[in-house]
């Protein structure tokens, strides 16, 4: 590299700082191996409730663009021994593919609809925050260790492996390791880690984060050596790039720990300290709403906020000066002080309130006391980037939920008692409800968010905007923050395999242009970005309103789940493309449901297939029905059969009694000069002759005999009638 004057830029962490630490780490090479560890102290046993009933779900549809990646990930997990193919299982959990930052797919089981409902969840008390920091007090330097794929290092016993079976497009697979999303996993993991590290002074464990300290370097090294020895003997592996050794300070459980003691983490209060100043009366009212929410914890609140209240008087001119700035700064300091912020208590009820504004996301983590009062633990906010501002409102609100959960992960993850997740967007209550599972038709980003939330124990609740003032303030006065690629990744999976640059039928650019010009879709996109009305009466927009939670608008394309919505101008071309190989209705619907959607697509497919002349010409005729005989009537003239009979230039109406076989006929159309006559005869009587003159007009003499005509017309069986009386 030096010969070619190449410069290496890297973000790799240096895992040791001096010779003593490096020598210590080299004594345990097994800990740093790039492979999956195996916890060897015990195997995980998942216990079921007494009234548990096995639940078997069929595999969910996988988008075509992700199918190869999903199958490749299944093959990789099988090679690692994490998954094992099985032929039969009483439990079968559907999977949801989650797209990762590197473009690969993570397979997650939706255990919220199957196993989690039947599990006896292990309840293990988490240590109180005072207990954690009591162990870490008096240290000079601090070390943090992080386990690699923590849950997957724990092996399930044989009976428990069957319970975790997933149902995929490639068949059934059972997990051999503890997996992400099981309700019992956090408590099992915390209990085992505390057991492994018990008895070591200056060591605290909070799930997969281990913090070590000592009053001097020698003691610190001795404790670190003992921790590494126990982890190594337990068969566990550490994640090298996330470990920190002998640091002056570390961030742990939302606090900064150093030799001077415990300090509030700046990230907990930066949302309130760095929020922009109000620029108008509306923003002043919003800021005062937050202050009033915590007014009881702020001494002399009225005196401090009096310069702000002056701006709200009727007829007062807007004047933002030094007094107002000082008041805002003073209130911010109070909201970030220990008087307002509560100390974290793992046994207390936690409430996470979130909200999304036009330009930002807001979240506040509250701790509810036994008397019902709520005090904040931490605040959070960030701005939306350019692509996130184009999200539909429901996806903005869902992004706010994920932002809050990720920001306060250490407080919320692994709780035996559920925390309360509050949102003022009612549709999200049904989408993220853990009792209903994850719908495959839900927008792809919401599916990924639901998978993330499935690892947490929560109860989602709807709250009105009037009661969500704190989160609403931070969402409308956010601080600038860099967003990770995973939060703004493009979820358009290009599920139409034949819609690419090599296909002349329909290109993706054609769909994008047609979407921009479609009047109905423009209305739908406007509703998605600015909020749907309570009801829709337009018949063109109503089908989209009914599935509004499934819709997603990305880079000019409108999708329903993983299916792209075809504008009206291209639907006929798409039907021709679907029927280009003369597939039947069932196959056309199958292909369409995996790739595209528009209102009434099933009816359009049936119409297209039925109008194809080639398909109709080779279509098999329907089977003939067997002849069904008429039942014999009970008496004469209870049932009659009628038909027309042509004879030369005349047409006769023939009536036959079904019981006696008596025939009546009369001429209905004849030559104008003809003389009309009618004849009645009982066909059941044998006769040697027939009177033909009584059957036809006198002007017609060359007609064939009656018995021949009746037989050719297929009316009744003909008998000759004696006599020449026309009345006969």
C-alpha positions as CSV (number, residue, x, y, z in Angstrom):
1,X,0.0,0.0,0.0
2,X,2.9,2.4,0.7
3,X,4.4,1.7,-2.7
4,X,1.2,2.9,-4.4
5,X,0.7,5.8,-1.9
6,X,-2.6,4.3,-0.6
7,X,-4.1,5.7,2.6
8,X,-6.0,3.3,4.9
9,X,-9.0,4.8,6.7
10,X,-10.6,2.5,9.3
11,X,-13.0,2.6,12.2
12,X,-11.6,-0.5,13.9
13,X,-11.3,-0.2,17.7
14,X,-8.0,-0.9,19.3
15,X,-8.9,-3.4,21.9
16,X,-5.9,-3.0,24.2
17,X,-3.9,0.0,25.3
18,X,-0.6,-1.4,26.7
19,X,1.4,-4.5,27.0
20,X,-0.1,-5.8,30.2
21,X,-3.7,-5.6,28.8
22,X,-2.6,-7.1,25.5
23,X,-0.8,-10.0,27.1
24,X,-3.9,-10.7,29.2
25,X,-6.2,-10.7,26.2
26,X,-3.9,-13.0,24.2
27,X,-4.2,-15.6,27.0
28,X,-7.9,-16.2,25.9
29,X,-7.9,-16.4,22.1
30,X,-11.1,-18.5,22.1
31,X,-13.0,-15.5,23.3
32,X,-12.2,-13.5,20.2
33,X,-12.9,-16.2,17.6
34,X,-15.1,-15.2,14.7
35,X,-17.6,-18.0,15.4
36,X,-20.7,-18.6,17.4
37,X,-20.1,-19.5,21.0
38,X,-21.8,-22.3,22.9
39,X,-22.8,-21.8,26.5
40,X,-21.9,-25.0,28.2
41,X,-23.3,-24.7,31.8
42,X,-26.9,-25.7,31.0
43,X,-29.4,-25.9,28.1
44,X,-32.4,-23.6,28.0
45,X,-35.7,-25.2,28.9
46,X,-38.9,-23.5,27.7
47,X,-41.9,-24.3,29.8
48,X,-45.5,-24.1,28.6
49,X,-48.7,-23.3,30.4
50,X,-51.0,-26.2,31.5
51,X,-53.7,-25.2,29.0
52,X,-51.4,-24.5,26.1
53,X,-52.7,-25.6,22.7
54,X,-50.2,-26.0,19.8
55,X,-50.5,-23.4,17.0
56,X,-49.5,-24.2,13.5
57,X,-49.3,-21.4,11.0
58,X,-48.7,-21.8,7.3
59,X,-45.7,-20.0,5.7
60,X,-46.3,-16.4,4.7
61,X,-45.7,-15.1,1.2
62,X,-42.2,-13.9,0.5
63,X,-41.6,-11.1,-2.1
64,X,-39.9,-12.5,-5.2
65,X,-37.0,-10.1,-4.9
66,X,-36.2,-11.4,-1.4
67,X,-36.9,-15.1,-2.0
68,X,-33.3,-16.0,-3.0
69,X,-31.9,-14.0,-0.1
70,X,-34.2,-15.7,2.4
71,X,-33.3,-19.2,1.1
72,X,-29.6,-18.3,1.2
73,X,-30.0,-17.2,4.8
74,X,-31.8,-20.4,5.7
75,X,-29.0,-22.4,4.1
76,X,-26.4,-20.4,6.1
77,X,-28.2,-21.0,9.4
78,X,-28.5,-24.7,8.7
79,X,-24.7,-24.8,8.0
80,X,-24.0,-23.1,11.3
81,X,-26.3,-25.6,13.1
82,X,-28.7,-22.9,14.3
83,X,-31.5,-24.4,12.2
84,X,-32.3,-28.0,11.6
85,X,-34.8,-29.2,9.0
86,X,-37.8,-31.3,10.4
87,X,-40.7,-33.1,8.8
88,X,-43.3,-32.7,11.5
89,X,-44.0,-30.2,14.3
90,X,-47.0,-29.3,16.4
91,X,-45.9,-25.7,16.6
92,X,-45.1,-23.7,13.5
93,X,-44.3,-20.0,13.5
94,X,-44.4,-17.9,10.4
95,X,-41.3,-15.8,9.6
96,X,-40.9,-12.3,8.4
97,X,-37.8,-11.3,6.4
98,X,-36.0,-8.2,7.7
99,X,-33.6,-6.4,5.3
100,X,-30.4,-5.4,7.1
101,X,-28.1,-2.5,6.4
102,X,-25.6,-4.6,4.3
103,X,-28.4,-5.8,2.0
104,X,-28.7,-9.2,3.5
105,X,-31.8,-10.6,5.1
106,X,-32.4,-11.5,8.7
107,X,-35.1,-14.1,9.4
108,X,-37.2,-13.5,12.4
109,X,-40.0,-15.7,13.7
110,X,-43.3,-14.0,14.6
111,X,-43.6,-15.7,18.0
112,X,-46.2,-13.2,19.2
113,X,-48.9,-15.2,17.5
114,X,-47.7,-18.7,18.5
115,X,-45.3,-19.6,21.3
116,X,-45.2,-16.4,23.4
117,X,-48.9,-16.8,24.3
118,X,-48.3,-20.2,25.7
119,X,-44.9,-19.7,27.5
120,X,-44.5,-19.6,31.2
121,X,-42.3,-16.4,31.1
122,X,-39.4,-16.6,33.6
123,X,-39.5,-13.6,35.9
124,X,-36.1,-12.6,37.2
125,X,-35.7,-9.2,38.9
126,X,-33.3,-6.8,37.3
127,X,-30.9,-5.1,39.7
128,X,-31.8,-1.6,40.8
129,X,-29.8,1.3,39.5
130,X,-28.5,2.0,42.9
131,X,-27.2,-1.6,43.2
132,X,-25.5,-1.5,39.8
133,X,-23.6,1.7,40.5
134,X,-22.8,0.7,44.1
135,X,-20.7,-2.1,42.6
136,X,-18.9,0.3,40.2
137,X,-18.2,3.0,42.7
138,X,-14.7,4.0,43.7
139,X,-13.1,3.0,40.3
140,X,-10.3,4.8,38.5
141,X,-10.7,3.2,35.0
142,X,-13.6,1.3,33.4
143,X,-13.9,-1.6,31.0
144,X,-17.0,-2.6,29.0
145,X,-17.4,-6.1,27.4
146,X,-20.1,-7.0,24.9
147,X,-21.2,-10.5,24.0
148,X,-21.4,-11.5,20.4
149,X,-24.9,-12.8,19.3
150,X,-25.7,-13.2,22.9
151,X,-28.9,-15.2,22.7
152,X,-27.6,-17.5,19.9
153,X,-24.9,-18.7,22.2
154,X,-27.4,-20.5,24.5
155,X,-28.5,-24.0,23.4
156,X,-32.1,-25.2,23.6
157,X,-32.9,-28.7,24.9
158,X,-34.7,-31.1,22.5
159,X,-38.3,-30.5,23.7
160,X,-37.8,-26.8,23.5
161,X,-36.3,-26.9,20.0
162,X,-39.6,-28.3,18.6
163,X,-41.5,-25.3,20.1
164,X,-39.4,-22.8,18.2
165,X,-40.1,-24.4,14.7
166,X,-40.5,-21.9,11.9
167,X,-42.5,-22.5,8.8
168,X,-40.9,-21.2,5.6
169,X,-41.2,-21.6,1.8
170,X,-38.5,-24.3,2.1
171,X,-40.3,-26.3,4.8
172,X,-40.1,-26.6,8.6
173,X,-37.0,-25.8,10.5
174,X,-36.4,-25.9,14.3
175,X,-34.0,-23.7,16.2
176,X,-31.2,-25.3,18.2
177,X,-30.3,-22.0,19.9
178,X,-32.3,-19.4,21.9
179,X,-33.7,-16.9,19.4
180,X,-34.6,-13.3,19.2
181,X,-38.2,-12.6,20.1
182,X,-38.9,-15.3,22.7
183,X,-40.7,-13.8,25.8
184,X,-38.5,-15.8,28.2
185,X,-35.2,-15.1,26.7
186,X,-34.2,-11.8,28.5
187,X,-34.8,-13.2,32.0
188,X,-33.0,-16.5,31.2
189,X,-30.0,-14.6,29.9
190,X,-29.8,-12.1,32.8
191,X,-30.1,-14.9,35.4
192,X,-27.4,-17.0,33.8
193,X,-24.9,-14.1,33.3
194,X,-25.3,-13.0,37.0
195,X,-24.7,-16.6,38.0
196,X,-21.5,-16.9,35.9
197,X,-20.1,-13.6,37.2
198,X,-21.3,-13.8,40.8
199,X,-18.8,-13.1,43.6
200,X,-16.5,-10.8,41.6
201,X,-16.1,-7.4,43.1
202,X,-16.4,-4.3,40.9
203,X,-18.3,-6.1,38.2
204,X,-21.9,-5.3,37.0
205,X,-23.9,-7.1,34.3
206,X,-26.9,-5.7,32.5
207,X,-27.9,-8.3,29.9
208,X,-25.0,-8.5,27.4
209,X,-23.2,-5.4,28.7
210,X,-20.5,-6.2,31.4
211,X,-18.8,-3.3,33.2
212,X,-15.6,-3.8,35.2
213,X,-13.7,-1.4,37.4
214,X,-11.1,-1.3,40.2
215,X,-9.5,1.2,42.6
216,X,-6.2,0.7,40.9
217,X,-4.8,-0.9,37.8
218,X,-3.6,-4.1,39.4
219,X,-7.0,-4.8,41.0
220,X,-8.7,-3.9,37.7
221,X,-6.5,-6.3,35.8
222,X,-7.2,-9.1,38.3
223,X,-10.9,-8.6,38.1
224,X,-10.8,-8.5,34.3
225,X,-8.7,-11.7,34.2
226,X,-11.3,-13.5,36.4
227,X,-14.2,-12.3,34.2
228,X,-12.4,-13.4,31.0
229,X,-11.6,-16.8,32.6
230,X,-15.2,-17.4,33.5
231,X,-16.6,-16.3,30.2
232,X,-14.0,-18.5,28.4
233,X,-14.8,-21.5,30.6
234,X,-18.5,-21.0,29.9
235,X,-17.9,-21.2,26.1
236,X,-19.0,-17.7,25.4
237,X,-17.6,-15.3,22.7
238,X,-17.1,-11.5,22.9
239,X,-17.6,-8.9,20.1
240,X,-14.1,-7.4,19.7
241,X,-15.1,-4.1,18.1
242,X,-17.6,-3.2,20.9
243,X,-15.3,-3.8,23.8
244,X,-13.7,-0.9,25.6
245,X,-10.7,-1.3,28.0
246,X,-9.4,1.0,30.8
247,X,-11.4,4.1,29.8
248,X,-11.6,7.2,32.0
249,X,-15.4,7.1,31.6
250,X,-18.1,4.9,30.1
251,X,-21.8,5.3,29.3
252,X,-23.7,2.7,31.1
253,X,-27.5,2.4,31.5
254,X,-28.0,6.0,30.4
255,X,-25.5,7.5,32.8
256,X,-21.8,8.5,32.5
257,X,-19.6,6.8,35.1
258,X,-16.1,8.1,35.9
259,X,-13.9,8.4,38.9
260,X,-15.8,11.5,40.1
261,X,-19.1,9.5,40.4
262,X,-22.4,9.2,38.5
263,X,-23.4,11.9,36.0
264,X,-26.4,12.4,33.8
265,X,-25.7,11.3,30.3
266,X,-25.9,14.4,28.0
267,X,-28.0,12.4,25.5
268,X,-30.8,12.1,28.1
269,X,-31.3,15.9,28.3
270,X,-29.9,17.2,25.0
271,X,-33.4,17.2,23.5
272,X,-34.6,19.8,26.0
273,X,-31.3,21.7,26.4
274,X,-30.7,22.1,22.6
275,X,-34.3,22.6,21.5
276,X,-34.8,25.8,19.4
277,X,-36.3,28.9,21.0
278,X,-40.0,29.7,20.3
279,X,-40.5,31.9,17.3
280,X,-44.2,32.7,17.7
281,X,-47.1,32.6,20.1
282,X,-48.0,29.0,19.1
283,X,-44.6,27.7,19.9
284,X,-44.6,29.6,23.2
285,X,-47.8,27.8,24.2
286,X,-46.3,24.5,23.2
287,X,-43.3,25.1,25.3
288,X,-45.4,26.2,28.3
289,X,-47.4,23.0,27.9
290,X,-44.3,21.0,28.6
291,X,-43.4,23.1,31.6
292,X,-46.9,22.9,33.1
293,X,-46.7,19.1,32.8
294,X,-43.8,19.1,35.3
295,X,-44.7,22.2,37.1
296,X,-44.8,20.5,40.5
297,X,-41.1,19.7,40.3
298,X,-40.0,23.2,39.3
299,X,-39.7,25.7,42.2
300,X,-41.1,29.2,41.6
301,X,-42.4,28.1,38.3
302,X,-44.8,31.1,37.9
303,X,-42.1,33.7,38.6
304,X,-39.6,32.0,36.2
305,X,-42.1,31.8,33.4
306,X,-43.7,35.2,33.8
307,X,-41.9,36.8,30.8
308,X,-43.3,34.1,28.6
309,X,-46.9,34.5,29.9
310,X,-46.7,38.2,29.0
311,X,-46.5,37.3,25.4
312,X,-49.9,35.5,25.7
313,X,-51.9,38.4,26.8
314,X,-54.6,39.7,24.5
315,X,-53.3,42.5,22.3
316,X,-49.7,42.0,23.4
317,X,-47.1,42.6,20.6
318,X,-44.6,39.9,19.9
319,X,-41.3,40.8,21.5
320,X,-38.6,38.2,22.0
321,X,-35.8,39.7,24.1
322,X,-33.3,38.9,26.8
323,X,-35.9,38.4,29.6
324,X,-37.7,35.7,27.5
325,X,-34.4,34.0,26.6
326,X,-33.3,33.9,30.2
327,X,-36.7,32.4,31.2
328,X,-36.4,29.7,28.6
329,X,-32.9,28.9,29.6
330,X,-33.8,28.7,33.3
331,X,-36.7,26.4,32.6
332,X,-34.6,24.1,30.5
333,X,-32.0,23.8,33.2
334,X,-34.7,22.9,35.7
335,X,-36.2,20.2,33.3
336,X,-32.8,18.7,33.0
337,X,-32.0,18.8,36.7
338,X,-32.2,16.0,39.3
339,X,-35.4,17.7,40.7
340,X,-37.3,16.8,37.6
341,X,-35.5,13.7,36.3
342,X,-36.2,10.5,38.3
343,X,-33.7,7.8,39.2
344,X,-34.3,4.7,37.3
345,X,-36.2,2.0,39.2
346,X,-36.4,-1.4,37.4
347,X,-39.5,-2.3,39.4
348,X,-41.5,0.8,38.5
349,X,-43.9,1.1,35.6
350,X,-42.3,2.7,32.6
351,X,-44.2,4.8,30.0
352,X,-42.7,5.7,26.6
353,X,-44.6,8.5,24.9
354,X,-43.8,9.3,21.3
355,X,-45.0,11.6,18.5
356,X,-44.0,12.6,15.0
357,X,-44.2,16.2,13.7
358,X,-43.8,17.6,10.2
359,X,-40.0,17.9,10.6
360,X,-39.0,15.8,13.7
361,X,-39.6,13.0,16.1
362,X,-40.1,13.3,19.8
363,X,-40.0,10.8,22.7
364,X,-40.0,11.0,26.5
365,X,-39.4,8.1,28.9
366,X,-41.5,8.4,32.0
367,X,-41.4,6.5,35.3
368,X,-44.8,6.1,37.0
369,X,-45.0,6.1,40.8
370,X,-47.5,4.2,42.9
371,X,-49.6,7.3,43.3
372,X,-49.9,7.7,39.6
373,X,-47.6,10.6,39.2
374,X,-45.1,10.5,36.3
375,X,-41.5,11.8,36.2
376,X,-39.3,11.8,33.2
377,X,-36.2,9.6,33.0
378,X,-34.9,11.0,29.7
379,X,-35.9,13.1,26.7
380,X,-35.2,12.4,23.0
381,X,-35.8,14.1,19.7
382,X,-34.2,14.3,16.3
383,X,-35.0,15.9,12.9
384,X,-36.4,14.0,9.9
385,X,-34.2,13.8,6.9
386,X,-35.4,14.6,3.4
387,X,-36.6,11.1,2.6
388,X,-38.4,10.6,5.9
389,X,-40.4,13.8,5.4
390,X,-42.0,12.1,2.4
391,X,-43.2,9.2,4.6
392,X,-46.9,8.8,5.1
393,X,-48.1,10.1,8.4
394,X,-48.6,6.5,9.8
395,X,-45.0,5.7,8.9
396,X,-43.8,8.9,10.5
397,X,-45.6,7.9,13.7
398,X,-44.2,4.4,13.5
399,X,-40.7,5.7,13.0
400,X,-41.1,7.8,16.1
401,X,-41.9,4.6,18.1
402,X,-38.8,2.8,16.8
403,X,-36.7,5.9,17.5
404,X,-37.9,6.0,21.1
405,X,-37.5,2.3,21.7
406,X,-33.9,2.3,20.2
407,X,-33.0,5.5,22.1
408,X,-34.1,4.0,25.5
409,X,-33.2,0.4,24.7
410,X,-31.3,-0.2,28.0
411,X,-34.3,0.8,30.0
412,X,-36.9,-1.1,28.1
413,X,-35.3,-4.3,26.9
414,X,-35.9,-7.6,28.7
415,X,-38.5,-6.3,31.2
416,X,-40.7,-9.0,32.7
417,X,-43.4,-6.5,33.3
418,X,-44.6,-4.7,30.1
419,X,-43.9,-1.1,29.6
420,X,-46.6,1.2,28.2
421,X,-46.1,2.5,24.7
422,X,-48.2,5.6,24.1
423,X,-49.0,7.0,20.6
424,X,-51.6,9.5,19.4
425,X,-52.0,7.6,16.0
426,X,-54.8,5.1,16.5
427,X,-54.1,2.8,13.5
428,X,-50.8,1.8,15.0
429,X,-52.5,0.4,18.0
430,X,-53.9,-2.4,15.9
431,X,-50.8,-2.9,13.7
432,X,-48.3,-3.2,16.6
433,X,-50.7,-5.0,18.9
434,X,-48.8,-8.1,20.0
435,X,-52.0,-10.2,20.2
436,X,-52.8,-9.9,16.5
437,X,-49.4,-10.7,14.9
438,X,-47.8,-9.1,11.9
439,X,-49.9,-8.9,8.7
440,X,-48.1,-9.8,5.5
441,X,-50.0,-7.1,3.6
442,X,-48.7,-4.4,5.9
443,X,-46.2,-1.9,4.4
444,X,-42.7,-3.3,4.4
445,X,-41.3,-0.7,6.7
446,X,-44.0,-1.3,9.3
447,X,-43.4,-5.1,9.0
448,X,-39.7,-4.5,9.9
449,X,-40.7,-2.2,12.7
450,X,-43.1,-4.8,14.1
451,X,-40.3,-7.4,14.1
452,X,-38.1,-5.0,16.1
453,X,-40.8,-4.4,18.6
454,X,-41.5,-8.1,19.0
455,X,-38.3,-8.4,21.1
456,X,-39.8,-6.1,23.7
457,X,-42.5,-6.7,26.3
458,X,-44.9,-3.8,25.9
459,X,-48.6,-2.8,25.8
460,X,-49.5,-0.2,23.2
461,X,-52.1,2.4,24.1
462,X,-53.8,5.3,22.3
463,X,-53.6,8.7,23.9
464,X,-55.1,11.9,22.6
465,X,-52.8,14.7,21.3
466,X,-54.0,16.9,24.2
467,X,-52.5,14.4,26.7
468,X,-49.3,13.9,24.6
469,X,-47.9,17.4,25.1
470,X,-44.3,16.5,26.0
471,X,-43.6,14.2,23.1
472,X,-45.5,16.6,20.8
473,X,-43.3,19.5,21.8
474,X,-40.0,17.6,21.1
475,X,-41.4,16.4,17.7
476,X,-42.0,20.0,16.7
477,X,-38.8,21.4,18.2
478,X,-36.3,18.6,17.4
479,X,-32.5,18.7,17.6
480,X,-30.5,18.0,14.6
481,X,-29.2,14.4,14.6
482,X,-27.6,12.1,12.0
483,X,-29.8,9.3,10.9
484,X,-28.4,5.8,10.3
485,X,-28.8,4.2,6.9
486,X,-31.0,1.5,8.4
487,X,-33.6,4.1,9.3
488,X,-33.7,5.7,5.8
489,X,-33.2,2.6,3.6
490,X,-35.3,2.3,0.5
491,X,-37.8,-0.5,1.0
492,X,-38.7,-0.8,-2.6
493,X,-37.8,-4.4,-3.4
494,X,-38.6,-4.2,-7.1
495,X,-40.9,-7.2,-6.8
496,X,-42.0,-7.0,-10.4
497,X,-39.3,-9.2,-11.9
498,X,-40.4,-8.5,-15.5
499,X,-40.5,-4.7,-14.9
500,X,-36.8,-4.0,-15.5
501,X,-34.8,-2.2,-18.2
502,X,-34.6,-5.3,-20.4
503,X,-38.4,-5.7,-20.7
504,X,-40.1,-3.5,-23.3
505,X,-43.6,-4.1,-21.9
506,X,-43.6,-1.8,-18.9
507,X,-40.6,-0.1,-17.3
508,X,-40.3,1.1,-13.7
509,X,-39.9,4.7,-15.1
510,X,-43.2,4.2,-16.9
511,X,-44.9,3.4,-13.7
512,X,-43.3,6.3,-11.9
513,X,-44.5,8.8,-14.6
514,X,-48.0,7.3,-14.8
515,X,-48.3,7.5,-11.0
516,X,-47.4,11.2,-11.1
517,X,-50.1,11.7,-13.7
518,X,-52.9,9.5,-12.2
519,X,-55.5,11.8,-10.6
520,X,-56.7,9.2,-8.2
521,X,-53.2,8.2,-7.0
522,X,-52.3,11.8,-6.5
523,X,-55.2,12.2,-4.1
524,X,-54.1,9.0,-2.3
525,X,-50.5,10.2,-2.0
526,X,-51.7,13.6,-0.6
527,X,-53.8,11.8,2.0
528,X,-50.9,9.6,2.9
529,X,-48.5,12.5,3.4
530,X,-50.9,14.8,5.3
531,X,-53.2,12.4,7.0
532,X,-56.4,10.5,6.0
533,X,-59.8,11.9,6.7
534,X,-62.1,10.1,9.1
535,X,-64.2,8.8,6.2
536,X,-64.0,8.8,2.4
537,X,-67.1,8.9,0.1
538,X,-65.4,9.0,-3.3
539,X,-65.7,5.5,-4.8
540,X,-62.4,5.8,-6.6
541,X,-60.5,6.5,-3.4
542,X,-62.5,4.2,-1.1
543,X,-60.5,1.0,-1.9
544,X,-57.3,2.7,-0.9
545,X,-58.8,4.1,2.2
546,X,-59.8,0.6,3.3
547,X,-56.1,-0.6,3.1
548,X,-54.4,2.7,4.1
549,X,-52.3,0.9,6.7
550,X,-50.7,-1.2,4.0
551,X,-49.8,1.6,1.6
552,X,-46.3,3.0,1.2
553,X,-44.9,5.7,-1.0
554,X,-41.2,5.6,-1.9
555,X,-39.3,7.5,-4.5
556,X,-42.3,8.0,-6.8
557,X,-43.7,4.5,-6.4
558,X,-46.9,3.6,-4.5
559,X,-46.9,0.1,-2.9
560,X,-49.3,-2.0,-1.0
561,X,-47.0,-4.2,1.2
562,X,-44.4,-5.6,-1.2
563,X,-46.8,-5.2,-4.2
564,X,-46.5,-2.2,-6.5
565,X,-49.7,-0.3,-7.3
566,X,-50.2,0.0,-11.1
567,X,-51.7,3.3,-12.3
568,X,-54.9,3.0,-14.4
569,X,-53.2,3.9,-17.7
570,X,-50.9,0.9,-17.5
571,X,-53.4,-1.8,-16.2
572,X,-54.4,-3.1,-19.6
573,X,-50.7,-3.5,-20.6
574,X,-50.1,-5.3,-17.4
575,X,-53.0,-7.7,-18.1
576,X,-51.6,-8.4,-21.5
577,X,-48.2,-9.1,-19.9
578,X,-49.7,-11.4,-17.4
579,X,-51.7,-13.3,-20.1
580,X,-48.9,-13.3,-22.7
581,X,-48.3,-17.0,-22.3
582,X,-52.0,-17.7,-22.1
583,X,-52.1,-18.6,-18.5
584,X,-55.4,-19.4,-16.9
585,X,-57.3,-17.2,-14.4
586,X,-55.8,-19.0,-11.3
587,X,-52.2,-18.7,-12.5
588,X,-52.7,-15.1,-13.5
589,X,-54.1,-14.2,-10.1
590,X,-51.3,-16.1,-8.4
591,X,-48.6,-14.1,-10.3
592,X,-50.4,-10.8,-9.9
593,X,-50.8,-11.2,-6.1
594,X,-47.1,-11.7,-5.7
595,X,-46.2,-8.6,-7.7
596,X,-48.9,-6.0,-8.2
597,X,-52.2,-4.6,-7.1
598,X,-55.0,-2.2,-8.0
599,X,-58.7,-2.1,-7.0
600,X,-60.7,-4.8,-8.8
601,X,-57.6,-6.6,-10.2
602,X,-59.3,-10.0,-9.8
603,X,-62.3,-9.0,-11.9
604,X,-60.0,-7.5,-14.5
605,X,-58.0,-10.7,-14.8
606,X,-61.2,-12.8,-15.2
607,X,-62.3,-10.4,-17.9
608,X,-59.0,-10.6,-19.7
609,X,-58.8,-14.4,-19.6
610,X,-62.4,-14.8,-20.7
611,X,-62.0,-12.4,-23.7
612,X,-59.0,-14.3,-25.2
613,X,-60.1,-16.0,-28.4
614,X,-57.2,-18.4,-28.4
615,X,-58.0,-19.7,-24.9
616,X,-61.7,-20.0,-25.7
617,X,-61.0,-22.0,-28.9
618,X,-59.1,-24.7,-27.0
619,X,-61.1,-24.7,-23.9
620,X,-62.8,-28.0,-23.1
621,X,-66.6,-28.0,-23.4
622,X,-68.5,-28.3,-20.2
623,X,-69.7,-31.9,-19.3
624,X,-73.1,-32.9,-20.6
625,X,-75.8,-33.4,-18.0
626,X,-77.7,-36.7,-18.0
627,X,-81.3,-36.6,-19.3
628,X,-83.8,-35.9,-16.6
629,X,-87.2,-37.5,-17.4
630,X,-90.4,-35.6,-16.7
631,X,-92.5,-37.1,-13.8
632,X,-95.8,-38.6,-15.0
633,X,-98.8,-36.2,-14.4
634,X,-101.7,-37.3,-12.3
635,X,-104.4,-36.5,-14.9
636,X,-105.2,-34.9,-18.3
637,X,-104.2,-31.3,-19.1
638,X,-102.1,-30.9,-15.9
639,X,-99.0,-30.5,-18.0
640,X,-98.8,-29.6,-21.7
641,X,-95.9,-29.3,-24.1
642,X,-96.0,-26.8,-27.0
643,X,-93.8,-26.1,-30.0
644,X,-94.0,-24.6,-33.5
645,X,-94.1,-26.8,-36.7
646,X,-93.3,-25.5,-40.2
647,X,-95.2,-27.0,-43.1
648,X,-94.5,-25.5,-46.4
649,X,-95.3,-21.8,-46.1
650,X,-97.4,-22.3,-43.0
651,X,-96.4,-22.4,-39.3
652,X,-98.5,-24.4,-36.8
653,X,-98.6,-24.2,-33.0
654,X,-98.7,-27.8,-31.6
655,X,-99.9,-28.5,-28.1
656,X,-99.6,-32.0,-26.6
657,X,-101.2,-33.2,-23.4
658,X,-98.5,-35.1,-21.4
659,X,-101.0,-37.5,-19.8
660,X,-103.2,-38.6,-22.7
661,X,-100.8,-37.7,-25.6
662,X,-103.7,-35.7,-27.2
663,X,-102.5,-33.3,-29.9
664,X,-103.9,-29.9,-30.7
665,X,-102.6,-27.7,-33.5
666,X,-103.6,-24.6,-35.3
667,X,-102.1,-22.5,-38.1
668,X,-100.6,-19.3,-36.9
669,X,-98.8,-18.1,-40.1
670,X,-100.1,-19.0,-43.6
671,X,-100.7,-17.7,-47.2
672,X,-103.3,-15.0,-47.2
673,X,-105.4,-16.9,-49.7
674,X,-105.3,-20.1,-47.6
675,X,-108.2,-21.6,-45.7
676,X,-107.2,-22.2,-42.1
677,X,-108.2,-25.3,-40.2
678,X,-107.2,-26.9,-36.9
679,X,-107.0,-30.5,-35.9
680,X,-107.1,-32.3,-32.6
681,X,-106.1,-36.0,-32.2
682,X,-105.4,-38.5,-29.4
683,X,-102.0,-40.0,-30.3
684,X,-102.5,-42.9,-28.0
685,X,-105.1,-44.6,-30.4
686,X,-103.9,-46.8,-33.3
687,X,-105.2,-45.8,-36.7
688,X,-104.8,-47.2,-40.3
689,X,-105.1,-43.8,-42.0
690,X,-104.7,-40.1,-41.5
691,X,-106.8,-37.2,-42.8
692,X,-104.1,-34.9,-44.3
693,X,-106.6,-32.3,-45.6
694,X,-107.5,-31.4,-42.0
695,X,-103.8,-30.6,-41.2
696,X,-102.9,-28.1,-43.9
697,X,-104.6,-25.3,-45.8
698,X,-106.4,-26.3,-49.0
699,X,-104.1,-24.1,-51.1
700,X,-101.1,-26.4,-50.2
701,X,-101.4,-29.8,-51.8
702,X,-97.8,-30.9,-52.3
703,X,-96.8,-31.1,-48.6
704,X,-95.4,-34.3,-47.2
705,X,-97.5,-36.6,-45.0
706,X,-98.2,-35.4,-41.4
707,X,-96.5,-38.4,-39.8
708,X,-93.3,-37.6,-41.7
709,X,-93.4,-33.9,-40.7
710,X,-94.2,-34.6,-37.0
711,X,-91.4,-37.1,-36.9
712,X,-88.9,-34.7,-38.5
713,X,-89.8,-31.9,-36.1
714,X,-89.3,-34.2,-33.2
715,X,-92.5,-33.3,-31.5
716,X,-94.3,-36.5,-30.5
717,X,-94.5,-40.0,-31.6
718,X,-97.0,-40.1,-34.6
719,X,-100.0,-42.4,-34.9
720,X,-102.5,-42.6,-37.9
721,X,-106.0,-41.5,-36.9
722,X,-109.2,-43.0,-38.4
723,X,-112.0,-40.9,-39.9
724,X,-112.2,-37.7,-41.8
725,X,-114.0,-35.5,-39.3
726,X,-112.1,-32.2,-39.0
727,X,-113.2,-32.1,-35.3
728,X,-111.1,-35.1,-34.7
